[in-house]
């Protein structure tokens, strides 16, 4: 990495955990938005079908992202 990239990474790593999580969410949203329309691989499709079947067998055994995130942030 170049010096400017190292400086940017150091700046990111010096942020609080909450700020890092928000940054990761923004990056994830950007990746998600840029990959719209791509077909899943065979392995991904199999994984998704398996996860959907597991969910249908026990739909109450899940947590949504907001609950997971709040739980993590409240532990601090």
N, C-alpha and C positions, 0 to 999 in steps of 0.2 A: 504494500500500500504506500501511496505517497504521503508526504507530510500533511497535506490538507485533509486527506481522508483519515489519517490517524488522529488529527485534531478534532474532526467531526465525531469520530467514534468515541474519543475521550470525553467529549462534551455530552454525548448521549449516555455513556456509562456513569457519568457523575450525577445524573438526574436521580430523583427519588423513584422508588419502585412504582408508585402510582403513575408518575409521568411516563415511565418506560412502558407500562401496560397500555396507556393511552396511545403512545407512539406505535406500539406493535399493532394495536387495533386499526390505526390509520393505515399502516403498511398492509395489513391483511385485507382491509377493504379495497385498497388500491389493486392488490394482486387479484382479488376476487372479481373486481370490475373489469380488469384487463383480460380475464380468462373466460368471460361469458361467451357461450357458444361452442366451447371446446367439448368434445365428447369424452366421457371417462374411458380409461383403459379397461380392458377385460378384468384385470385384477381389481381395479377400483369399483367396477360394477358389481363384482362378486361380493366385495366387502360391504358395499352399500345394501345389497339385497340381504346379506346376513344380518347387518345391524337393524334393518327394517323389520325382519322376522323376529329378532330379539325384542325389539320395541313392542311389536304387536302381541307377543307372549306376556309381556309385563310392562304396560305403558306407564305405570306409576313409579318405575325404578329409574327415572331420569331427572336431571336438573337442567334448568335453562341457564344460559350464559350469564344473565344478570344475577342470578342467585349464586353461582360459582364465584363470579367476580366480587360481589358484595361480601361473601363469606371470607374470601382471601383478604380483601382490603380491611375488614373489621378485625382481623387477627393481629394487625400491626399495632 
